[in-house]
Amino acid sequence: MNRTAWKYPALLLIGVGISNLGAWVYFIALNLIILDRTSSAFAVSLLYMLVPVASLITSLWSGSLIDRVDKRKLMMLLDLSRALFIALLPFIDSLFFLYIFVFLINVGSSLFESTSMIYMTKLVSKGNRQRFNALKNFIQSCGFIVGPTIAGLLFIIGSPSLAIHINAVALAISALILFFLPALEKELTFAQAERLSLQMIISDWKETLRFTSQHRYITLVYSLFCVMMVFMSGLDSLEASFATRVLGFSESTYGFLVSIAGIGIIFGSIINATCTKWLRLRFLIGFGAVTTPIGYLLFATSDNFMVASAGFFLLTFALSFANTGFLSFYQNNVPVNLMGRFSGVIHVAESLLIILLTATIGLLAEAFSIRATYIIFSIGFLLIGLLTIPLVFNRSKQNLYEQPIEEEIKVS
């Protein structure tokens, strides 16, 4: 790929990197602010629950909006709106209104994620999407490691409030970078624009469900990726408790374990970005879907730091393959002007399952054993991964991993 073709994708990656780095700093700082004000672990856990709840509510209608507007302008608006809300957080005394603001920020983040995926698909050519997705994973994983470090340094020289304000600045910079990216869509006039309505949303859901029934294989493959995310969210909710209470690790040791996980996804992303000519989508999906739960199972059965760290490294290393493979498959096979609605329908089910499975895992761990619960659900995760192998290596569906669907779904 020549330098000219990479000009705008590289600029987009810089914007994504700055925004992602700031998000880590913000989330850690917000956890500390809530804990300082309430001294309640439950109050902090509510922050984690707001993420899938916001995603669930947003997914019901977001696709109808995203598929009908200028994606770049919407992303800029969302960045600036989130920057404003985040900048106001340290000045809010009421815990209730603080949660309201955090909920709105999560709604904006959910909208931004779906919108940016469609914009990336339009901006990056099919032949370069696999490498772009790998580089995106690499940048996000760097934020996973560097973000907490920066947050810690900011807490030393300033306060969590300072860290939050820096995140607001990061989002504003991200919006500025988006301003220099090309507009990829014909802008609608005010007379041509449609107002979002219940009738429109219902019509869009029917249209999307027709697509899913006509392209069941594509829907099934992408749904498997969402099921992976559901299992990972549920297991991750036990991660800290398992490491500290079952394995007896100190908080600093657990922090080092998390850094090893970040190194794993960085190594995986580098391999994905540099070896795109040799790594086929079917291999990426199959390897990631099976090896990720093996990493969880290794961690679940560990009794010392070496085995636990090997499990953490393996699961995130494999996850980088799964992310690149599944997302490239999704971009190549779902019509770009239906992506918002398609992902919205799937994410409604995903968010519901995340809430249900996380609550179930938490209750079972409390009632029985953390290790037993972790092992059982890791095995369940592995079984889902094994089902993926014959699915993705189905010879009759090979063309879907090589050529994208060219049809367009008319936007009413």
KENU-164991 format. One record per residue (C-alpha): residue in one letter; x, y, z. Coordinates in Angstrom, 1 decimal, decimal comma. Layout:
baba rest = A	east = X	north = Y	up = Z;
...
This chain:
baba rest = M	east = 0,0	north = 0,0	up = 0,0;
baba rest = N	east = 1,5	north = 3,4	up = -1,0;
baba rest = R	east = 1,9	north = 6,3	up = 1,3;
baba rest = T	east = -0,8	north = 8,4	up = -0,3;
baba rest = A	east = -3,4	north = 5,6	up = 0,3;
baba rest = W	east = -2,4	north = 5,5	up = 4,0;
baba rest = K	east = -2,5	north = 9,3	up = 4,5;
baba rest = Y	east = -6,1	north = 9,5	up = 5,9;
baba rest = P	east = -6,2	north = 6,0	up = 7,5;
baba rest = A	east = -3,1	north = 7,0	up = 9,4;
baba rest = L	east = -4,6	north = 10,2	up = 10,5;
baba rest = L	east = -7,7	north = 8,4	up = 11,7;
baba rest = L	east = -5,5	north = 5,9	up = 13,7;
baba rest = I	east = -3,9	north = 8,9	up = 15,4;
baba rest = G	east = -7,3	north = 10,2	up = 16,4;
baba rest = V	east = -8,4	north = 6,8	up = 17,7;
baba rest = G	east = -5,2	north = 6,4	up = 19,6;
baba rest = I	east = -5,5	north = 9,8	up = 21,4;
baba rest = S	east = -9,1	north = 9,2	up = 22,2;
baba rest = N	east = -8,5	north = 5,7	up = 23,5;
baba rest = L	east = -5,5	north = 6,8	up = 25,7;
baba rest = G	east = -7,6	north = 9,5	up = 27,2;
baba rest = A	east = -10,5	north = 7,1	up = 27,9;
baba rest = W	east = -8,2	north = 4,8	up = 30,0;
baba rest = V	east = -7,1	north = 7,8	up = 32,1;
baba rest = Y	east = -10,7	north = 9,0	up = 32,5;
baba rest = F	east = -12,1	north = 5,7	up = 33,6;
baba rest = I	east = -9,4	north = 5,0	up = 36,2;
baba rest = A	east = -9,7	north = 8,6	up = 37,6;
baba rest = L	east = -13,5	north = 8,3	up = 37,7;
baba rest = N	east = -13,3	north = 5,0	up = 39,7;
baba rest = L	east = -11,1	north = 6,7	up = 42,3;
baba rest = I	east = -13,4	north = 9,8	up = 42,5;
baba rest = I	east = -16,5	north = 7,6	up = 43,1;
baba rest = L	east = -14,6	north = 5,4	up = 45,6;
baba rest = D	east = -13,3	north = 8,5	up = 47,5;
baba rest = R	east = -16,8	north = 10,0	up = 47,7;
baba rest = T	east = -18,7	north = 6,9	up = 48,7;
baba rest = S	east = -16,1	north = 4,3	up = 50,1;
baba rest = S	east = -18,4	north = 1,8	up = 48,4;
baba rest = A	east = -17,3	north = -1,0	up = 46,0;
baba rest = F	east = -20,9	north = -1,3	up = 44,9;
baba rest = A	east = -21,0	north = 2,4	up = 43,8;
baba rest = V	east = -17,9	north = 1,8	up = 41,7;
baba rest = S	east = -19,5	north = -1,4	up = 40,2;
baba rest = L	east = -22,4	north = 0,7	up = 39,0;
baba rest = L	east = -20,0	north = 2,4	up = 36,6;
baba rest = Y	east = -19,3	north = -0,9	up = 34,9;
baba rest = M	east = -23,1	north = -1,7	up = 34,7;
baba rest = L	east = -23,8	north = 1,6	up = 33,0;
baba rest = V	east = -21,7	north = 0,6	up = 30,0;
baba rest = P	east = -23,8	north = -2,4	up = 28,8;
baba rest = V	east = -27,1	north = -0,6	up = 29,8;
baba rest = A	east = -26,1	north = 2,5	up = 27,7;
baba rest = S	east = -25,1	north = 0,2	up = 24,8;
baba rest = L	east = -28,5	north = -1,7	up = 25,1;
baba rest = I	east = -30,6	north = 1,4	up = 25,0;
baba rest = T	east = -28,6	north = 3,1	up = 22,3;
baba rest = S	east = -28,5	north = 0,0	up = 20,0;
baba rest = L	east = -32,3	north = 0,0	up = 19,8;
baba rest = W	east = -32,3	north = 3,2	up = 17,7;
baba rest = S	east = -28,8	north = 4,2	up = 16,9;
baba rest = G	east = -28,5	north = 2,3	up = 13,6;
baba rest = S	east = -31,4	north = 4,3	up = 12,1;
baba rest = L	east = -29,6	north = 7,5	up = 12,9;
baba rest = I	east = -26,1	north = 6,5	up = 12,0;
baba rest = D	east = -27,0	north = 5,1	up = 8,6;
baba rest = R	east = -28,7	north = 8,4	up = 7,6;
baba rest = V	east = -26,2	north = 11,1	up = 8,6;
baba rest = D	east = -22,7	north = 12,3	up = 7,7;
baba rest = K	east = -20,5	north = 9,9	up = 9,7;
baba rest = R	east = -17,5	north = 12,3	up = 10,1;
baba rest = K	east = -19,7	north = 15,2	up = 11,4;
baba rest = L	east = -21,5	north = 12,9	up = 13,8;
baba rest = M	east = -18,1	north = 11,6	up = 15,1;
baba rest = M	east = -16,9	north = 15,2	up = 15,6;
baba rest = L	east = -20,1	north = 16,1	up = 17,4;
baba rest = L	east = -19,9	north = 13,1	up = 19,7;
baba rest = D	east = -16,2	north = 13,8	up = 20,5;
baba rest = L	east = -17,0	north = 17,4	up = 21,5;
baba rest = S	east = -20,1	north = 16,5	up = 23,4;
baba rest = R	east = -18,3	north = 13,9	up = 25,4;
baba rest = A	east = -15,4	north = 16,3	up = 26,0;
baba rest = L	east = -17,9	north = 18,8	up = 27,5;
baba rest = F	east = -19,7	north = 16,3	up = 29,7;
baba rest = I	east = -16,4	north = 14,8	up = 31,0;
baba rest = A	east = -14,9	north = 18,2	up = 31,7;
baba rest = L	east = -18,0	north = 18,9	up = 33,9;
baba rest = L	east = -17,8	north = 15,7	up = 36,0;
baba rest = P	east = -15,4	north = 16,9	up = 38,7;
baba rest = F	east = -17,8	north = 19,8	up = 39,4;
baba rest = I	east = -20,9	north = 17,7	up = 40,0;
baba rest = D	east = -21,5	north = 17,1	up = 43,7;
baba rest = S	east = -24,7	north = 14,9	up = 43,4;
baba rest = L	east = -23,9	north = 11,2	up = 42,9;
baba rest = F	east = -27,2	north = 10,8	up = 41,0;
baba rest = F	east = -26,4	north = 13,5	up = 38,5;
baba rest = L	east = -22,8	north = 12,1	up = 38,2;
baba rest = Y	east = -24,2	north = 8,8	up = 37,1;
baba rest = I	east = -26,6	north = 10,5	up = 34,7;
baba rest = F	east = -23,6	north = 12,3	up = 33,0;
baba rest = V	east = -21,6	north = 9,1	up = 32,9;
baba rest = F	east = -24,6	north = 7,3	up = 31,3;
baba rest = L	east = -24,8	north = 10,0	up = 28,6;
baba rest = I	east = -21,0	north = 9,8	up = 28,0;
baba rest = N	east = -21,4	north = 6,0	up = 27,6;
baba rest = V	east = -24,3	north = 6,6	up = 25,1;
baba rest = G	east = -22,0	north = 8,9	up = 23,2;
baba rest = S	east = -19,2	north = 6,3	up = 23,3;
baba rest = S	east = -21,5	north = 3,6	up = 22,0;
baba rest = L	east = -22,7	north = 5,8	up = 19,1;
baba rest = F	east = -19,1	north = 6,8	up = 18,3;
baba rest = E	east = -17,9	north = 3,2	up = 18,2;
baba rest = S	east = -20,6	north = 2,1	up = 15,7;
baba rest = T	east = -20,2	north = 5,3	up = 13,6;
baba rest = S	east = -16,4	north = 5,0	up = 13,5;
baba rest = M	east = -16,6	north = 1,4	up = 12,3;
baba rest = I	east = -18,7	north = 2,4	up = 9,3;
baba rest = Y	east = -16,5	north = 5,4	up = 8,5;
baba rest = M	east = -13,4	north = 3,2	up = 8,7;
baba rest = T	east = -15,0	north = 0,7	up = 6,3;
baba rest = K	east = -15,7	north = 3,5	up = 3,8;
baba rest = L	east = -12,3	north = 5,1	up = 4,2;
baba rest = V	east = -10,1	north = 2,0	up = 4,0;
baba rest = S	east = -10,1	north = -0,2	up = 0,9;
baba rest = K	east = -11,0	north = -3,9	up = 1,3;
baba rest = G	east = -7,5	north = -5,0	up = 0,6;
baba rest = N	east = -6,1	north = -3,0	up = 3,5;
baba rest = R	east = -8,8	north = -3,5	up = 6,1;
baba rest = Q	east = -7,1	north = -6,5	up = 7,7;
baba rest = R	east = -3,9	north = -4,5	up = 8,3;
baba rest = F	east = -5,8	north = -1,4	up = 9,4;
baba rest = N	east = -7,8	north = -3,4	up = 12,0;
baba rest = A	east = -4,6	north = -5,0	up = 13,3;
baba rest = L	east = -3,0	north = -1,5	up = 13,7;
baba rest = K	east = -6,1	north = -0,3	up = 15,4;
baba rest = N	east = -5,8	north = -3,2	up = 17,9;
baba rest = F	east = -2,2	north = -2,4	up = 18,4;
baba rest = I	east = -2,9	north = 1,3	up = 19,2;
baba rest = Q	east = -5,8	north = 0,4	up = 21,5;
baba rest = S	east = -3,6	north = -2,1	up = 23,3;
baba rest = C	east = -0,9	north = 0,4	up = 23,8;
baba rest = G	east = -3,5	north = 2,6	up = 25,4;
baba rest = F	east = -4,4	north = -0,3	up = 27,6;
baba rest = I	east = -0,8	north = -0,3	up = 29,0;
baba rest = V	east = 0,2	north = 3,3	up = 28,8;
baba rest = G	east = -3,1	north = 4,8	up = 29,9;
baba rest = P	east = -3,0	north = 3,5	up = 33,5;
baba rest = T	east = 0,7	north = 4,6	up = 33,7;
baba rest = I	east = -0,1	north = 8,1	up = 32,6;
baba rest = A	east = -3,1	north = 8,1	up = 35,1;
baba rest = G	east = -0,8	north = 7,1	up = 37,9;
baba rest = L	east = 1,7	north = 9,9	up = 37,1;
baba rest = L	east = -1,1	north = 12,5	up = 36,9;
baba rest = F	east = -2,4	north = 11,4	up = 40,3;
baba rest = I	east = 1,1	north = 12,0	up = 41,7;
baba rest = I	east = 1,5	north = 15,5	up = 40,2;
baba rest = G	east = -2,1	north = 16,5	up = 40,4;
baba rest = S	east = -5,4	north = 14,7	up = 41,1;
baba rest = P	east = -8,0	north = 12,5	up = 39,5;
baba rest = S	east = -9,9	north = 15,7	up = 38,4;
baba rest = L	east = -6,8	north = 16,8	up = 36,5;
baba rest = A	east = -6,7	north = 13,4	up = 34,7;
baba rest = I	east = -10,4	north = 13,7	up = 33,8;
baba rest = H	east = -9,8	north = 17,2	up = 32,3;
baba rest = I	east = -6,9	north = 15,9	up = 30,3;
baba rest = N	east = -9,2	north = 13,3	up = 28,8;
baba rest = A	east = -11,7	north = 16,1	up = 27,8;
baba rest = V	east = -8,8	north = 17,8	up = 26,0;
baba rest = A	east = -7,9	north = 14,5	up = 24,3;
baba rest = L	east = -11,4	north = 14,1	up = 22,9;
baba rest = A	east = -11,3	north = 17,7	up = 21,6;
baba rest = I	east = -8,0	north = 17,0	up = 19,8;
baba rest = S	east = -9,6	north = 13,8	up = 18,4;
baba rest = A	east = -12,5	north = 16,0	up = 17,0;
baba rest = L	east = -9,9	north = 18,4	up = 15,5;
baba rest = I	east = -8,2	north = 15,5	up = 13,7;
baba rest = L	east = -11,5	north = 14,2	up = 12,4;
baba rest = F	east = -12,1	north = 17,7	up = 10,9;
baba rest = F	east = -9,1	north = 17,1	up = 8,5;
baba rest = L	east = -10,5	north = 13,8	up = 7,3;
baba rest = P	east = -12,5	north = 13,6	up = 4,1;
baba rest = A	east = -16,3	north = 13,8	up = 4,0;
baba rest = L	east = -17,2	north = 10,5	up = 2,3;
baba rest = E	east = -20,9	north = 11,0	up = 1,9;
baba rest = K	east = -23,2	north = 13,4	up = 0,1;
baba rest = E	east = -24,6	north = 15,8	up = 2,6;
baba rest = L	east = -28,4	north = 15,9	up = 2,9;
baba rest = T	east = -30,2	north = 19,2	up = 2,8;
baba rest = F	east = -32,6	north = 20,1	up = 5,7;
baba rest = A	east = -35,5	north = 19,3	up = 3,4;
baba rest = Q	east = -34,1	north = 15,9	up = 2,5;
baba rest = A	east = -33,3	north = 14,9	up = 6,1;
baba rest = E	east = -35,7	north = 12,6	up = 8,0;
baba rest = R	east = -36,6	north = 12,9	up = 11,6;
baba rest = L	east = -36,0	north = 9,9	up = 13,7;
baba rest = S	east = -39,3	north = 8,3	up = 14,6;
baba rest = L	east = -40,7	north = 5,1	up = 16,1;
baba rest = Q	east = -42,1	north = 4,1	up = 12,7;
baba rest = M	east = -38,7	north = 4,5	up = 11,0;
baba rest = I	east = -37,0	north = 2,5	up = 13,7;
baba rest = I	east = -39,5	north = -0,4	up = 13,4;
baba rest = S	east = -39,2	north = -0,3	up = 9,6;
baba rest = D	east = -35,4	north = -0,4	up = 9,9;
baba rest = W	east = -35,5	north = -3,4	up = 12,3;
baba rest = K	east = -37,8	north = -5,3	up = 9,8;
baba rest = E	east = -35,4	north = -4,5	up = 7,0;
baba rest = T	east = -32,4	north = -5,6	up = 9,0;
baba rest = L	east = -34,0	north = -8,8	up = 10,1;
baba rest = R	east = -34,8	north = -9,6	up = 6,5;
baba rest = F	east = -31,1	north = -9,2	up = 5,7;
baba rest = T	east = -30,1	north = -11,5	up = 8,6;
baba rest = S	east = -32,6	north = -14,2	up = 7,5;
baba rest = Q	east = -31,3	north = -13,9	up = 3,9;
baba rest = H	east = -27,6	north = -14,0	up = 4,9;
baba rest = R	east = -27,7	north = -16,4	up = 7,9;
baba rest = Y	east = -24,1	north = -17,5	up = 7,6;
baba rest = I	east = -22,8	north = -13,9	up = 7,8;
baba rest = T	east = -25,1	north = -13,2	up = 10,8;
baba rest = L	east = -24,0	north = -16,5	up = 12,5;
baba rest = V	east = -20,3	north = -15,7	up = 12,2;
baba rest = Y	east = -20,6	north = -12,2	up = 13,5;
baba rest = S	east = -22,9	north = -13,4	up = 16,3;
baba rest = L	east = -20,2	north = -15,8	up = 17,4;
baba rest = F	east = -17,9	north = -12,9	up = 17,8;
baba rest = C	east = -20,5	north = -11,2	up = 20,0;
baba rest = V	east = -20,9	north = -14,3	up = 22,0;
baba rest = M	east = -17,1	north = -14,3	up = 22,6;
baba rest = M	east = -17,4	north = -10,7	up = 23,9;
baba rest = V	east = -20,3	north = -11,8	up = 26,2;
baba rest = F	east = -18,2	north = -14,6	up = 27,8;
baba rest = M	east = -15,2	north = -12,3	up = 28,1;
baba rest = S	east = -17,2	north = -9,6	up = 29,8;
baba rest = G	east = -18,6	north = -12,1	up = 32,3;
baba rest = L	east = -15,3	north = -13,8	up = 33,0;
baba rest = D	east = -13,5	north = -10,4	up = 33,3;
baba rest = S	east = -15,9	north = -9,4	up = 36,0;
baba rest = L	east = -14,3	north = -12,1	up = 38,2;
baba rest = E	east = -10,7	north = -11,5	up = 37,1;
baba rest = A	east = -9,6	north = -9,2	up = 40,0;
baba rest = S	east = -11,4	north = -11,3	up = 42,6;
baba rest = F	east = -9,9	north = -14,5	up = 41,3;
baba rest = A	east = -6,3	north = -13,1	up = 41,1;
baba rest = T	east = -6,4	north = -11,5	up = 44,6;
baba rest = R	east = -8,7	north = -13,8	up = 46,6;
baba rest = V	east = -8,1	north = -17,2	up = 45,0;
baba rest = L	east = -4,4	north = -16,9	up = 43,9;
baba rest = G	east = -3,5	north = -14,5	up = 46,7;
baba rest = F	east = -1,8	north = -11,9	up = 44,5;
baba rest = S	east = -1,2	north = -8,4	up = 45,8;
baba rest = E	east = -2,7	north = -5,5	up = 44,0;
baba rest = S	east = 0,7	north = -4,6	up = 42,5;
baba rest = T	east = 1,2	north = -8,2	up = 41,3;
baba rest = Y	east = -2,3	north = -8,1	up = 39,7;
baba rest = G	east = -1,4	north = -4,8	up = 38,0;
baba rest = F	east = 1,7	north = -6,5	up = 36,6;
baba rest = L	east = -0,5	north = -9,3	up = 35,3;
baba rest = V	east = -2,7	north = -6,9	up = 33,5;
baba rest = S	east = 0,4	north = -5,3	up = 31,9;
baba rest = I	east = 1,4	north = -8,8	up = 30,6;
baba rest = A	east = -2,1	north = -9,1	up = 29,0;
baba rest = G	east = -1,4	north = -5,7	up = 27,3;
baba rest = I	east = 1,9	north = -7,0	up = 26,0;
baba rest = G	east = 0,1	north = -10,1	up = 24,6;
baba rest = I	east = -2,3	north = -8,1	up = 22,5;
baba rest = I	east = 0,5	north = -5,8	up = 21,3;
baba rest = F	east = 2,5	north = -8,8	up = 20,1;
baba rest = G	east = -0,5	north = -10,3	up = 18,4;
baba rest = S	east = -1,4	north = -7,0	up = 16,7;
baba rest = I	east = 2,1	north = -6,6	up = 15,4;
baba rest = I	east = 2,1	north = -10,1	up = 13,9;
baba rest = N	east = -1,3	north = -9,4	up = 12,3;
baba rest = A	east = -0,2	north = -6,0	up = 10,9;
baba rest = T	east = 3,0	north = -7,3	up = 9,4;
baba rest = C	east = 1,9	north = -10,7	up = 8,1;
baba rest = T	east = -1,4	north = -9,9	up = 6,4;
baba rest = K	east = -0,2	north = -11,5	up = 3,1;
baba rest = W	east = 0,0	north = -14,9	up = 4,9;
baba rest = L	east = -2,7	north = -14,7	up = 7,5;
baba rest = R	east = -6,1	north = -15,5	up = 6,0;
baba rest = L	east = -9,4	north = -14,4	up = 7,7;
baba rest = R	east = -10,5	north = -18,0	up = 8,3;
baba rest = F	east = -7,3	north = -18,7	up = 10,2;
baba rest = L	east = -7,5	north = -15,5	up = 12,2;
baba rest = I	east = -11,1	north = -16,2	up = 13,3;
baba rest = G	east = -10,6	north = -19,9	up = 14,0;
baba rest = F	east = -7,3	north = -19,5	up = 15,9;
baba rest = G	east = -8,7	north = -16,5	up = 17,9;
baba rest = A	east = -12,0	north = -18,2	up = 18,7;
baba rest = V	east = -10,3	north = -21,4	up = 20,1;
baba rest = T	east = -7,1	north = -20,1	up = 21,7;
baba rest = T	east = -8,7	north = -17,1	up = 23,6;
baba rest = P	east = -10,8	north = -19,4	up = 25,8;
baba rest = I	east = -7,8	north = -21,7	up = 26,2;
baba rest = G	east = -6,0	north = -18,7	up = 27,7;
baba rest = Y	east = -8,9	north = -18,1	up = 30,1;
baba rest = L	east = -8,9	north = -21,8	up = 31,1;
baba rest = L	east = -5,2	north = -21,8	up = 31,7;
baba rest = F	east = -5,6	north = -18,8	up = 34,0;
baba rest = A	east = -8,6	north = -20,5	up = 35,7;
baba rest = T	east = -6,6	north = -23,6	up = 36,6;
baba rest = S	east = -3,4	north = -21,8	up = 37,5;
baba rest = D	east = -1,9	north = -21,9	up = 41,0;
baba rest = N	east = 1,1	north = -19,6	up = 40,6;
baba rest = F	east = 2,1	north = -16,4	up = 38,9;
baba rest = M	east = 3,9	north = -18,0	up = 35,9;
baba rest = V	east = 1,0	north = -20,1	up = 34,8;
baba rest = A	east = -1,5	north = -17,2	up = 35,4;
baba rest = S	east = 0,7	north = -14,8	up = 33,4;
baba rest = A	east = 1,0	north = -17,4	up = 30,6;
baba rest = G	east = -2,8	north = -17,6	up = 30,5;
baba rest = F	east = -3,2	north = -13,8	up = 30,4;
baba rest = F	east = -0,6	north = -13,5	up = 27,6;
baba rest = L	east = -2,2	north = -16,3	up = 25,5;
baba rest = L	east = -5,7	north = -15,0	up = 25,8;
baba rest = T	east = -4,9	north = -11,4	up = 24,7;
baba rest = F	east = -2,5	north = -12,6	up = 22,1;
baba rest = A	east = -5,2	north = -14,8	up = 20,5;
baba rest = L	east = -7,8	north = -12,1	up = 21,0;
baba rest = S	east = -5,9	north = -9,8	up = 18,6;
baba rest = F	east = -6,3	north = -12,4	up = 15,9;
baba rest = A	east = -10,0	north = -12,8	up = 16,6;
baba rest = N	east = -10,6	north = -9,1	up = 16,6;
baba rest = T	east = -8,9	north = -8,5	up = 13,3;
baba rest = G	east = -10,5	north = -11,6	up = 11,7;
baba rest = F	east = -14,1	north = -11,1	up = 12,8;
baba rest = L	east = -14,1	north = -7,3	up = 12,2;
baba rest = S	east = -12,6	north = -7,7	up = 8,7;
baba rest = F	east = -15,2	north = -10,3	up = 7,8;
baba rest = Y	east = -17,9	north = -8,0	up = 9,1;
baba rest = Q	east = -16,7	north = -5,1	up = 7,0;
baba rest = N	east = -16,3	north = -7,2	up = 3,9;
baba rest = N	east = -19,7	north = -8,8	up = 4,0;
baba rest = V	east = -22,3	north = -6,4	up = 5,5;
baba rest = P	east = -23,4	north = -3,6	up = 3,1;
baba rest = V	east = -21,9	north = -0,4	up = 4,4;
baba rest = N	east = -25,2	north = 1,5	up = 4,4;
baba rest = L	east = -26,8	north = -1,2	up = 6,6;
baba rest = M	east = -23,9	north = -1,6	up = 9,1;
baba rest = G	east = -25,4	north = 0,8	up = 11,7;
baba rest = R	east = -28,7	north = -1,0	up = 11,8;
baba rest = F	east = -27,2	north = -4,5	up = 11,5;
baba rest = S	east = -24,7	north = -4,0	up = 14,4;
baba rest = G	east = -27,5	north = -2,3	up = 16,4;
baba rest = V	east = -29,8	north = -5,3	up = 16,2;
baba rest = I	east = -26,9	north = -7,7	up = 17,2;
baba rest = H	east = -25,7	north = -5,5	up = 20,0;
baba rest = V	east = -29,1	north = -5,4	up = 21,6;
baba rest = A	east = -28,9	north = -9,1	up = 22,2;
baba rest = E	east = -25,2	north = -8,9	up = 23,1;
baba rest = S	east = -25,9	north = -6,2	up = 25,8;
baba rest = L	east = -28,7	north = -8,2	up = 27,3;
baba rest = L	east = -26,6	north = -11,4	up = 27,4;
baba rest = I	east = -23,6	north = -9,4	up = 29,0;
baba rest = I	east = -25,9	north = -8,1	up = 31,8;
baba rest = L	east = -27,4	north = -11,6	up = 32,3;
baba rest = L	east = -24,2	north = -13,6	up = 32,2;
baba rest = T	east = -22,2	north = -11,1	up = 34,4;
baba rest = A	east = -25,0	north = -11,2	up = 37,0;
baba rest = T	east = -25,1	north = -15,1	up = 36,8;
baba rest = I	east = -21,4	north = -15,5	up = 37,1;
baba rest = G	east = -21,2	north = -13,1	up = 40,0;
baba rest = L	east = -24,0	north = -14,9	up = 41,9;
baba rest = L	east = -22,6	north = -18,4	up = 41,3;
baba rest = A	east = -19,1	north = -17,3	up = 42,4;
baba rest = E	east = -20,6	north = -15,8	up = 45,6;
baba rest = A	east = -22,8	north = -18,9	up = 46,3;
baba rest = F	east = -20,2	north = -21,6	up = 45,4;
baba rest = S	east = -16,6	north = -21,1	up = 44,4;
baba rest = I	east = -14,8	north = -18,4	up = 42,3;
baba rest = R	east = -12,4	north = -21,0	up = 40,8;
baba rest = A	east = -15,1	north = -23,5	up = 39,9;
baba rest = T	east = -17,3	north = -20,8	up = 38,3;
baba rest = Y	east = -14,4	north = -19,5	up = 36,4;
baba rest = I	east = -13,4	north = -23,0	up = 35,1;
baba rest = I	east = -17,0	north = -24,0	up = 34,1;
baba rest = F	east = -17,6	north = -20,8	up = 32,1;
baba rest = S	east = -14,1	north = -21,0	up = 30,5;
baba rest = I	east = -15,0	north = -24,5	up = 29,3;
baba rest = G	east = -18,3	north = -23,2	up = 28,0;
baba rest = F	east = -16,4	north = -20,5	up = 26,2;
baba rest = L	east = -14,0	north = -23,1	up = 24,7;
baba rest = L	east = -16,9	north = -25,2	up = 23,4;
baba rest = I	east = -18,3	north = -22,1	up = 21,6;
baba rest = G	east = -14,8	north = -21,6	up = 20,1;
baba rest = L	east = -14,6	north = -25,2	up = 18,9;
baba rest = L	east = -18,0	north = -24,8	up = 17,1;
baba rest = T	east = -16,4	north = -22,0	up = 15,1;
baba rest = I	east = -13,8	north = -24,2	up = 13,4;
baba rest = P	east = -16,1	north = -26,2	up = 11,1;
baba rest = L	east = -18,2	north = -23,1	up = 10,5;
baba rest = V	east = -15,4	north = -20,9	up = 9,2;
baba rest = F	east = -13,6	north = -23,6	up = 7,3;
baba rest = N	east = -16,8	north = -24,6	up = 5,4;
baba rest = R	east = -15,6	north = -24,8	up = 1,8;
baba rest = S	east = -18,9	north = -23,7	up = 0,3;
baba rest = K	east = -18,6	north = -20,4	up = 2,1;
baba rest = Q	east = -15,0	north = -19,7	up = 1,2;
baba rest = N	east = -15,9	north = -16,9	up = -1,1;
baba rest = L	east = -17,2	north = -14,8	up = 1,8;
baba rest = Y	east = -13,7	north = -14,7	up = 3,2;
baba rest = E	east = -12,3	north = -13,5	up = -0,1;
baba rest = Q	east = -14,8	north = -11,3	up = -1,8;
baba rest = P	east = -17,2	north = -8,8	up = -0,1;
baba rest = I	east = -20,9	north = -8,5	up = -0,9;
baba rest = E	east = -21,3	north = -5,7	up = -3,4;
baba rest = E	east = -25,1	north = -5,2	up = -3,0;
baba rest = E	east = -26,4	north = -2,0	up = -1,5;
baba rest = I	east = -29,4	north = -1,8	up = 0,8;
baba rest = K	east = -31,5	north = 1,3	up = -0,1;
baba rest = V	east = -32,0	north = 3,7	up = 2,8;
baba rest = S	east = -35,6	north = 4,8	up = 2,9;
